[in-house]
Amino acid sequence: MSSKGKTPWLQYNCQAVADSQLGIDFLVRQLNLKVDSHLSRSEAAVARAFRELVEENLYWTMCYESFVKNPKSLDILLKDIFPPLKTFAFKNIIGFFVKRQLWGQGIGRHSDEEIWGIGRDDLTALSNFLVVVVVVVVAVVVVLVLEVAVVVVLVLEVVVAVVVVVVVVVLVVVVVVVVVVVVAVVVVVVAVYVVEN
């Protein structure tokens, strides 16, 4: 544990920094990194909002699942790290403190259904955002592919150009279908997991 009782933490040039986000901020300053300089102000705001959603909200529902409702899940996670006795001690000792933190943070005061609802809503928000991102990426790819097709049409004879456009459109449709299916599978898997838990 760090000096603030937090994990993860980092040590850089003999200086310890507690908390993941403070550690990232520290390294950005120390190494003069420009990790988000390419983002617009609104994109940076969305990135921060989703980071906070995951680190400060979804994290607690995961702690609740791991330490309160299903502590046996930690056996799988810890089996390669600790021997069985240490795993048992870790689950019970850390679990005691996590339960207190859950209460102090507030999520531990809710019912199971309310906590699962919060987690489900968080995962739905993340999933919906990822779907939008995928759609935008696909749209950009489609535009780029169509621009290339237009250049080809201008250079090649009409018959050859028509064949190329048809092939490109078919490929774009296949890519869109594959992306939509992948996103749908991810959404269904996440939804099933959340509902089952």
ZIMOZI-V801270 format. One record per pair of residues at least 12 apart in sequence whose ideal C-beta (glycine too) atoms are under 10 Angstrom apart, sorted by the first residue. I is the first residue (numbers start at 1). GAP is how many residues later the second one is. D is the distance in Angstrom with one decimal. If there is no record, write none. Layout:
i | gap | d
I | GAP | D
I | GAP | D
//
This chain:
i | gap | d
1 | 17 | 8.6
2 | 14 | 6.3
2 | 15 | 7.8
2 | 16 | 3.5
2 | 17 | 7.3
2 | 20 | 9.6
2 | 21 | 9.2
3 | 13 | 6.2
3 | 14 | 9.3
3 | 15 | 5.9
4 | 12 | 9.5
4 | 13 | 9.5
4 | 14 | 3.9
4 | 15 | 6.8
4 | 18 | 8.9
5 | 13 | 7.9
5 | 92 | 8.9
5 | 96 | 9.9
6 | 12 | 4.5
6 | 13 | 5.0
6 | 14 | 8.3
6 | 16 | 8.8
6 | 17 | 9.7
7 | 12 | 8.9
7 | 13 | 8.8
7 | 87 | 9.9
8 | 12 | 5.3
8 | 15 | 7.2
9 | 13 | 8.6
9 | 14 | 6.5
10 | 12 | 9.1
10 | 13 | 4.4
10 | 14 | 8.9
10 | 16 | 7.5
10 | 17 | 7.4
11 | 12 | 9.4
12 | 14 | 7.1
12 | 15 | 6.7
12 | 18 | 6.5
12 | 19 | 8.9
13 | 17 | 7.7
15 | 15 | 8.6
17 | 13 | 9.5
19 | 36 | 9.6
20 | 31 | 9.8
20 | 35 | 7.4
21 | 27 | 9.8
21 | 30 | 7.5
21 | 31 | 9.1
21 | 34 | 7.0
21 | 35 | 9.8
24 | 27 | 9.7
36 | 12 | 9.0
46 | 83 | 8.0
49 | 76 | 9.5
49 | 80 | 9.7
50 | 72 | 9.7
50 | 75 | 8.1
50 | 76 | 6.9
50 | 79 | 6.8
50 | 80 | 9.9
53 | 68 | 9.8
53 | 69 | 5.8
53 | 70 | 9.9
53 | 72 | 6.7
53 | 73 | 7.2
53 | 76 | 9.6
54 | 68 | 7.7
54 | 69 | 10.0
54 | 72 | 7.5
56 | 49 | 8.6
57 | 48 | 9.6
57 | 50 | 8.1
57 | 61 | 6.9
57 | 62 | 8.5
57 | 64 | 9.1
57 | 65 | 5.6
57 | 68 | 9.7
58 | 60 | 8.4
58 | 61 | 6.4
58 | 63 | 9.6
58 | 64 | 4.4
58 | 65 | 7.2
58 | 67 | 9.3
58 | 68 | 7.8
59 | 46 | 9.4
59 | 48 | 9.6
59 | 63 | 9.6
60 | 38 | 9.4
60 | 41 | 8.3
60 | 42 | 6.3
60 | 45 | 5.6
60 | 46 | 8.3
60 | 47 | 4.4
60 | 48 | 8.1
60 | 55 | 8.4
60 | 58 | 8.3
60 | 59 | 8.9
60 | 62 | 9.9
61 | 41 | 9.5
61 | 46 | 6.7
61 | 49 | 9.7
61 | 54 | 5.7
61 | 55 | 7.6
61 | 56 | 9.5
61 | 57 | 5.8
61 | 58 | 3.6
61 | 59 | 8.8
61 | 60 | 9.8
61 | 61 | 7.0
61 | 62 | 9.0
61 | 133 | 9.3
61 | 136 | 9.5
62 | 57 | 7.6
62 | 60 | 9.9
63 | 31 | 10.0
63 | 32 | 9.5
63 | 35 | 5.4
63 | 36 | 9.0
63 | 38 | 7.5
63 | 39 | 6.2
63 | 42 | 8.8
63 | 44 | 8.2
63 | 45 | 9.0
64 | 34 | 8.5
64 | 35 | 8.9
64 | 38 | 5.8
64 | 41 | 9.9
64 | 43 | 6.3
64 | 44 | 6.9
64 | 46 | 8.9
64 | 48 | 8.6
64 | 51 | 5.4
64 | 52 | 9.1
64 | 54 | 9.4
64 | 55 | 8.2
64 | 133 | 10.0
65 | 50 | 8.4
65 | 51 | 8.8
65 | 54 | 7.7
65 | 129 | 9.8
65 | 132 | 6.0
66 | 25 | 9.0
66 | 28 | 9.9
66 | 29 | 8.5
66 | 32 | 8.0
67 | 24 | 7.4
67 | 25 | 9.6
67 | 27 | 7.3
67 | 28 | 4.3
67 | 29 | 8.8
67 | 30 | 9.0
67 | 31 | 4.3
67 | 32 | 6.5
67 | 34 | 9.4
67 | 35 | 7.8
67 | 41 | 10.0
68 | 27 | 7.7
68 | 30 | 7.8
68 | 31 | 6.2
68 | 34 | 7.0
68 | 40 | 7.6
68 | 44 | 9.1
68 | 47 | 9.0
69 | 43 | 7.0
69 | 46 | 8.5
69 | 47 | 9.2
69 | 128 | 7.4
70 | 127 | 7.2
71 | 17 | 9.9
71 | 20 | 5.2
71 | 21 | 8.3
71 | 23 | 10.0
71 | 24 | 6.0
71 | 27 | 9.8
72 | 19 | 8.6
73 | 18 | 9.8
73 | 124 | 9.4
74 | 13 | 7.1
74 | 14 | 9.8
74 | 16 | 7.5
74 | 17 | 5.2
74 | 20 | 8.9
74 | 21 | 8.3
75 | 12 | 6.2
75 | 13 | 8.9
75 | 16 | 7.8
77 | 14 | 10.0
78 | 12 | 6.4
78 | 13 | 7.7
102 | 13 | 9.1
107 | 12 | 9.3
112 | 85 | 9.7
116 | 78 | 6.6
116 | 79 | 8.1
116 | 80 | 10.0
116 | 81 | 6.9
117 | 77 | 9.4
119 | 74 | 9.8
119 | 75 | 6.1
119 | 78 | 8.2
120 | 70 | 8.8
120 | 71 | 7.7
120 | 73 | 9.8
120 | 74 | 4.6
120 | 75 | 7.7
120 | 77 | 9.6
121 | 73 | 9.6
122 | 72 | 9.4
123 | 64 | 9.0
123 | 67 | 5.1
123 | 68 | 7.8
123 | 70 | 8.4
123 | 71 | 5.8
124 | 63 | 8.4
124 | 66 | 8.2
124 | 67 | 8.0
124 | 70 | 8.6
126 | 64 | 8.4
127 | 56 | 8.0
127 | 59 | 6.9
127 | 60 | 5.0
127 | 61 | 9.9
127 | 63 | 6.0
127 | 64 | 8.3
128 | 59 | 8.7
130 | 53 | 7.0
130 | 56 | 7.6
130 | 57 | 8.8
131 | 48 | 9.4
131 | 49 | 8.7
131 | 52 | 5.2
131 | 53 | 9.0
131 | 55 | 8.9
131 | 56 | 7.5
133 | 50 | 9.7
134 | 42 | 9.6
134 | 45 | 5.4
134 | 46 | 8.2
134 | 48 | 8.2
134 | 49 | 5.6
134 | 52 | 9.7
135 | 41 | 8.9
135 | 44 | 8.2
135 | 45 | 8.7
135 | 48 | 8.7
137 | 42 | 8.1
138 | 34 | 8.2
138 | 37 | 6.7
138 | 38 | 5.5
138 | 40 | 9.8
138 | 41 | 5.6
138 | 42 | 8.6
139 | 37 | 9.3
141 | 30 | 9.9
141 | 31 | 7.3
141 | 34 | 6.8
141 | 35 | 9.0
141 | 38 | 9.4
142 | 26 | 9.3
142 | 27 | 9.1
142 | 30 | 5.2
142 | 31 | 9.5
142 | 33 | 8.3
142 | 34 | 7.6
145 | 20 | 9.8
145 | 23 | 5.3
145 | 24 | 8.6
145 | 26 | 7.5
145 | 27 | 5.7
145 | 30 | 8.8
146 | 19 | 8.4
146 | 22 | 7.3
146 | 23 | 8.5
146 | 26 | 8.0
148 | 16 | 9.1
148 | 20 | 7.5
149 | 12 | 7.9
149 | 15 | 6.2
149 | 16 | 5.0
149 | 17 | 9.6
149 | 18 | 9.1
149 | 19 | 4.8
149 | 20 | 8.1
149 | 23 | 9.5
150 | 15 | 8.7
152 | 12 | 5.1
152 | 13 | 7.8
152 | 16 | 8.4
153 | 12 | 6.7
//
